[in-house]
Amino acid sequence: MKNIKIQLSAILISIFLIAISCRELTVTTKINKDGSIERIIKIKGDSTDVFNDTYPVPTDTSWTTSYYKDTLTKEENKFVFTISKKFKNIDELNNLYKNDNSSYSKLDREISIHKQNKWLFTYFTYNEIYKNINSFTRYPISDFVTKEQFNLLFNSDDDTIEKNKIDSLKYKNDVDKTLSKIKLWYNKNLFEEFYDILTNNVKNINDKDLTVEKINKNKTKIFASIKDEDDLDVETLINKSSEILKTNISDKIKINEETFYELEKKTEQYIYLINGEKFKNEIIMPGTIISSNAEKTDNNTLSWDVKGNKFFYDDFIMQAESKYINTSAVVLTILLGILILLILFLSIKKKEKK
């Protein structure tokens, strides 16, 4: 268990370092009229931040890079690092996600772009989905908190935060209640998965001091001892269970780092998703924006702030639709109109002569 504890501590330290880093990360996807795509990753920060090659979207060695000093900021020693690539179509871009080997490879995400010609106008529809990656599903989080409560805690925008300053006491109470409910949800799921692994391992030993019957009899008592535990982990569960069962579980079933490895990985993922790095996802659509669910819009540029907790409660979907005028179709329509009017005019003149 010592190795597991060290692994988890390393994850927490890396999350802390991400949290305190000052880099500003933007992923821009430009959709061209011919269906080709250009993706640009821009990182702003000091020299150590910008050369951190952990990106929220997959890349490879074929991307073009550039590096320069940020002259638009008053802060000293700030730099900009960009990495970019052009893709013939959306399939090429999605293939990168399929072959992703980075720390983000567990994310189930996909972009779709549809182009539809309708004579005078061409319409583009963009959809990008980050599938819900919450792996603790024995007890759904929706049974404990609503999406609004979850967002209040993790995904509040600037306007919401300003409004909550007016009634800070109520806001604090709401946050405390939501935190308490999320903690209960997490502890209950972690306990149930731990309980299953423990009882399955106990079945393989023959020890009168540690039996499945004894564990079942004390299940409620064990859960009560960890129900309100902050930062619950597998080691705490083993220690608490050992105390209540009055036997050393680690010795009895010869626990090693493989015994609860998958469960530990789940806890690491949970911590990372809740505390991981935020980035801005920016889409540049061709033509005029018709509709979108973007958090910010600037002409035909749309943006969303993306962070793990955005797709922890349910899927995170980014959508937009735009259109542009088909100049050739407009010219052809005008010419056809003129031709029709000319034919009508000549026809009328011919009748008048008769």
Secondary structure as UniProt FT lines:
FT   HELIX           2..20
FT   STRAND          24..31
FT   TURN            33..34
FT   STRAND          37..45
FT   HELIX           47..50
FT   TURN            61..62
FT   STRAND          64..69
FT   STRAND          79..87
FT   HELIX           90..98
FT   TURN            103..106
FT   STRAND          109..118
FT   TURN            119..120
FT   STRAND          121..130
FT   HELIX           141..143
FT   HELIX           147..154
FT   HELIX           158..166
FT   HELIX           168..202
FT   TURN            203..204
FT   TURN            208..209
FT   HELIX           212..217
FT   HELIX           219..226
FT   TURN            227..228
FT   TURN            230..231
FT   HELIX           234..245
FT   HELIX           249..252
FT   TURN            253..254
FT   TURN            257..260
FT   HELIX           261..275
FT   STRAND          279..284
FT   STRAND          288..292
FT   STRAND          296..298
FT   TURN            299..300
FT   STRAND          301..306
FT   HELIX           308..311
FT   STRAND          316..325
FT   HELIX           327..353
//
